[in-house]
Amino acid sequence: MPELSRHRRQLVLAICCMSLFIVGLDTTIVNIALPSLRADLDASVSGLQWVIDAYTLVLASLLVLAGSTADRVGRRRTFQTGLALFTTGSLLCSVAPGLGWLIFFRTLQAVGGSMLNPVAMSIITNTFTEPRDRARAIGVWGGVVGLSMALGPVLGGGLVAALGWRSIFWINVPVGLAAIALAAVFVPESRAARPRRLDPVGQLLVLVLLAAVTFGIIEGPAAGWTAPEIIGCFALGAVALGVLIPYENGRAQPLLDLHVFRSVPFTGAALIAVCAFGALAGFLFLNALYLQDVRGLSALHAGFWTLPMALVTAIVAPLSGRIVGARGPRLPLALAGTAIALAMVPLTRLTASTPIWQLMIGYVLFGFGFGMVNAPITNTAVSGMPRAQAGVAAAIASTSRQVGAALGVAVIGAVVASGLDGPSAGHFARASRAGWWIMAGCGVAVLVLGLVTTGARARATAARVESPEAVPA
């Protein structure tokens, strides 16, 4: 990629952030619309889980393929294709005639979404080559996450209240079309000098692994954990994992380059992403149902109640990027893990009449923790890999986020569903407490992993992986 002027680099960053904006907006908007969607389509709790996880599963399965494809055929071309598919999928979701069709159209959204954020991050990594500038750009990237989260609940709540849940997908269409046009004009094309070959067998194994395990977790409470189909799902997932690891290790250019996991900071960043985004997905899922089904709030009012959390994330995320650029990822990760864990404490005693101030303490702390965590995850992932493989590195980091999100909704939703012993609001509030405790555990895991994987010995393993001699031909 040719050296660009400062103004042009900022334009590229803004265009890439547009893709992150609509994907992030889609997450919070869909969650705030879940109660309305359930009433209109007569969906069960597991049906709502699939509305979320059909998207995250397909996204997680295809991210690495999208990253390596972008390195091969062109990052801008892949980025624009993803925008077109995501926009089309959004439009189809808005006219879905039933729950099954909605879930199917969400998978089409996910195919497009898999080509957006990791590819956009690869473009940013190859545009901002100086480490300090790159860390600041990633901080802006993280701020857009917070901005989309801030607008999502309020905008989604207003749309649901005024026009119904179908309108939440309309907002993606003009933004997607604008990003396609702007990318064609301002984003230069770039490719890796030595892109990886396609790996269809590895791709299939990843999809089977994630789909089988998630299906088993989501459907387990209703079917029974000892039901043959549930045991079969977990067995299939175990077989897929058992085949995937030796198969990928035996390939010269694997879909999942397990070699990069010799970098302790990179592995730590991937695990932290799973924990942090598992907590986020679980939080959004449970909180939307609690505020509307238990507290009786409208979608718009529920969005306003969640706004402090999202605003804090939007403010803190750029600050986290600056701290990473100046001092490294250790401090932001420690602050993130501590805040996420503490945020769950006031939420583990929820009732139908929990004081608003108690909820706000949890929301603000969670917003601070999530705002702090994104920049160190991304910066660690892309800094520990050669720039030529930035698409694969960013895709693995994004895959970890989506795996965490899928597992967060599946596990926490399953735990809450298993604890439900009645239809009343009080039953849901009590059953949700176990889910909040799981999220507190995710915060503790972020703290511990952040401290363990950012020391001097851990950084030494990253340096060995990043050296040209360590990268497989």
N, C-alpha and C positions, 0 to 999 in steps of 0.2 A: 504494500500500500504506500503511495507517495506521501511525503511529508505535507501536512495540511496547515493552513494558517490557524491561529488561535480562534478566530471567529468561525471558521469552517468546522473546527473540532467541536465547538460548543453547539453548533447546529446539528452535527451528527449525534451528539449526546442527547439533545432534545428530541430528535426523531426516534432514537432508540428507546427513550423513556416513554414515548407515547405507547409503545407496545406493552411495556410494563404497566402503564396506567390502566389500560383496558383489561388486562389480565387480572390485576389486583382489584380493580373495581368490580369485575365479574364475581370474584370470590365473596366480597362482603355483601354485594347486592343480592346474590343468590341466597346467602344465609339468612338475610333479613326477610326474604320472601318465603321462607320455608313454611311457616304456619298457614299463610294464604294459599300456597301451592298445595299443601296437604288437604285443605278443605275443598279446594276446587277439583282436585284430581283423586280425592279419596285415597291418599297415600298413607301407608304405615310408616313407622319409624325406620324400618329397614329400607322402605322405598325412598324416603328422604335421604338416607345414607347413600343410596346408589345415585341419586341426583348429583351429589357431591363427588362420590368416589369413582363413578364412571368416567368423569373428567380427569381426576387426578391420577387414576390408574393408567389410562391410555397415555396421558402426558408423561408420567414417570417412565413408562415402557419405551417411549420413542425419543426421549430427549437426547440420549447419547447418539442414536442414529442420526438425528437432526444435526447435532453438532459436527459429527464426522462428515455428513453429507455437505454441510455448508463449507467445511474446509476443502472439500473436493470440487464441488460445482460452482461455488461462489456464495459468499455470505450475504451479499445484498439480494441476490436472486432468491435464495432460500428464505430470507427474511420477508420479502414481498409475497412469496407464495404462502407463507404462514399467515400473513395478515389477511390475504384473500380468503383462505379457508376458515380462519377464525371469524371473520366478518360474515361469511355465508352461513356458518354454523349458528352464529348468534341470531341471524334473521330467521332461520328455520326453527330454532328453539322458541321464538316468539309466536309461532303458529302451530306448535305441537298439539295434536288432537288428544293425546293421552299421555300417561306416565311413561309407558314404554317408548313412545316416539320421542319424548323429551330426553330420556336417558340416551337414546340412540343419537340424537342431534348434539347432545353434550359431548359424545365421543368424537364427533366431527369437529366440534370446537377444539377439542384436545389435540387432534392431529395438527391443526393449525397452530395451536398454542405451543406445541413442542418445538416449532420452528422460530418462535419469537424470542423469549428471554435469553436462552443460552446463546443463540446466534447474535442477538443484539449485544450481549456482554462480550462476545468474541470480537465484534466490530469495535466496541469501546476499548477493549484491551489492545487492539492493534492500532487504534487511533491515538490513545494516550499512552505513550511509550515510557515516559519518565515516571518512576515509582510514586513520587509524591503527588503528581498531577492525576495519576491513575487512581490513587487512594481517594482523592477528593472527588473525582468523577464517580467512583463507586459510592461515595457518601451521598452525592446527589441522587444517584440511582436508588439508594435506600430511602431517601427522603420521599421519592415518588411513591414508594410502597406505602408510606404513612399517609401521603396525600390521597391516594386512591382509597385507602381504608377510611380516611376521614370523610370523604365525599360519599363513599359507597352506602353506609347506613342511612344517611340523611336523604341523599338522592334516591336511593332504592325505596326507602320508606315513603317518600313523597309520591314516587311513581306508583307504588303498590296501592297506596291510599286513593290516588286520583284515577288511575287507569288500569289497575290490576297487575298481577305478577308478570304477565307477558311483556309488559312495557320495559321491564328491567334489562331486557336483551337489546332493546333498540339503541341504547346509548353507544354500544360498541360499533355500530355501523358507520356513522359519520367520522368517528375518530380513526377507525381502520382504513377507510377510504382516503382520508387526508394523509395518513402515514405512508400509504402505498405511493401516492403521488410525490410526496416530499422526499422519500427515499430514492426515487428514480432520479431526482434532480441533484440532491446534495450528498448522498452517501456513495463513496467510491466503492467499486467492486474489489474484493480481495479473496485470495485463496491461500491454502497452505502449500508450501513448496513440495511437501511429501505427504499428501493426505492418506488416510487409512483406507484399506479396501472394505467393501461391504461384508457384513457377517450375518447372513439371514438366520443361521442356526442359533447363534448367540442371541439375536433379537427375539426369536421365538421362545427360547428358554427363559429370557427375562420376563416376557409377557406372561407366560404360563406360571412362573413363580409368583409374581405379584398378584395376578388375577386369582389364582387358587387360594392363596393365603387370605387375601382380603375377602373373598366370597365366604370362606369358612368362618371368618370372624364375624362378618355382618349377619349371616344367616344362622349362625350357631344358636343364639338365644331362642329363635322361633322353632327351629327344627330339632333342637336338642344337641348338646355337645357330643353325645355318643352316637348320633345318627350316622348311618353308613356314608351318606353323601358328604357329611362334614368331615368325618375321619378321612374319607377319600380325598377331599380337597387338601388337607394338611399333608397327607402322604404324597400327593402329586407335587405339592410345593417342595417337599423335602427331596424328592427324586430330581426335580428340575434343578435345584441348587446343587445337588450332588453331581449332576452331569455338567452343569455350567462351569464350575470352578476348574476342573481339569481340562475341559474343552478349551476354555479361554486361555489357560496357561500354556496350552500346546500350540496356539496360533501365533504366527509372526506378527500379525496386525489384528488383534482381537477387538471386538466391540467394546468390552470393558478391559482396559489395560490394568490388570491387577498389580502391575509393577509400581504404579503411582502410589498405591497404598502403603508402600514401604516408607513413604514420607509420613512421619507421625503427625505433623501439623495438618497435612492434607486429610489423612484419615480422621483426625480429630474434628476438622471442620465438617466433614461429611456426617459424622455421628452427631455433632452439635446441631447441624441442620435438621436431622431427623427429629431430635428431641424438641427443638424450638418450634419447628413448624407443626409437629404433632400437637404441641400445646396450643398453638394458634388456631389450628383447625378445630380441635376439640372445644376451645373457648368460644369460637364463633358459632359453632353448631349448638352447644348447650345454651349459650347466652341468648340466642335468638328465640329458642323455644321457651326458656324461662321467662324472659321479659314479656312475651306475647301470650303464652298459654297459662303461665302461673300468675304473673302480675296483671294480665289483662290489658296490656298496652297495645295501642295501634302500631302498625309497622313504622309510621313516621315518628311517633314518640319513642319507640324502641331505638330507632336510629339516633335520635338526639341524646338519649341516655348513654349510648356507646361512643358518642363523639369525643368526649375528653380523652379516652384511650387512644383513639386514632390521631388526634391532634398532637398529643405528646409524642407518639411515634414519629410523626412528620417533623417535629422540631428536633428530636434527639438523633434521628438517623444521620443527617449531615454532620452533626457534631461527632458522632461515632466514626465517620469516615476520616475526619480531621485527626482524631486521636490515633486511629490506626496508622495514618500517614506519618505522624510525629513520634509515636511511642510504641507502635506495634499492636497486635490484637489482644494481648493478655488482659489489660485493664478493662476494655469494653466487654470482653467475655465474662469476666468476674462480676462486673456490675449487672450484666444481663441475666446471668443465672440467679444471682441473689434476688433481683427484683421480680423475676418470674415466679420464683418459689414463694416469696413473701406475698405476692399478689393473690395467691390462691388461699391464703390463710383465712381472710374474711369471707371467702366464698364457700368454704367447706361447711358452713353452718347456715346455709340458705334456707329461708322459709318463704311463704307467700307474702310476708310483711317485713322482710329484712329492711332496715333503715337505708335510705338512699345514700347517706354519707358512707356507710359501710361498703356498699357496692362501688362507689366512686373511688375509694381508696384502692380497692382491687383493680379497677379499670385503669387508673393512672399508673400504678406500679407496673401492671402488665404492659401498658403502652411504652413505658420507659425501657423495660427489659427487652421487648421485641425490637424497639428502635435501635438499641445498642448492638443487637446480635447480628444483623444482616451484613453490615460492612466487613467485619472481621472474617465471616464465613467466606464471602465472595473473594476478598482480597487474598486470603490464604490459598484458596483453590487456584486462582489464576496466576498467582505469583510463583507457585511451586512447579510450574510446568513451562516448557519452552513456548514462546509466542506462536510458533507454527502450529502447535496443538491446542491453541487457546479455546477452540470450539469444543473439543473433547473435554478439556478441563472444566470449562464453564458448564457443560452439559452434565457432567458427573455431579457437580455441586448442585445444579438445579434438580437433578434426579433425586438427590438426597432430600431436598426440600419437599418434593412431591410425594416421595415414599413416606416421609414423616406426616404429611398432611393426610394421605390416604389412611395410614395406620391410626392417626389421631382420631379421625371420624369413625373408623371401623371399631377400634378397641374401646374408646370412650363411649361411643353409641351402644356397643354391645353390653358393656358393663352396666350402663344406665338402664337399658332395656331389660336386662336380667334382673335388676333390682325393682322393677315396677311390679307392684302387687295390687294396683287399683288405678282407676282412671282419673282420680281427682288431682287438682293442682298440688296439694300437699304431698301426695305420693311421688310426683315427679321431682319436687324440690328435694325430698329426702333421698330419692334414688340418685340424683345428680351429684350428691356429695362425694361419692366414690370417684366420679370422674374428675372433680376438682383436685382431689388428692393425687390422682395419677399425674395431672398437670403440674402439681407442686414437685413431684418426683422428677419430672422433665426439667424443671428449673434447677434442681440440685445437680442433675446430670450435666447440664450446661456449665455450671460453676466448676465442678470437679474436672470435667474434660478440658475446659478452658485453661485451668491451672496446670494440668498434667502435660498437655500437648503443646505448650508454648514456651517451654524452658529451653535452655541452651542445648541440651542433648537432643531434644526434639527438633530444633532448628538445624542441627547438624545432619539429621537424616534427610531433611528437605533439600539441603545443599547437595547431597550425594545424588538424589533423584533428579535434580535440576541440571546437573552437569551433563554435557553432551555424551560422555562415555556411558552414562547410565540409561540413556534413552534407547530403547530397542530400535533396530533399523527397520 
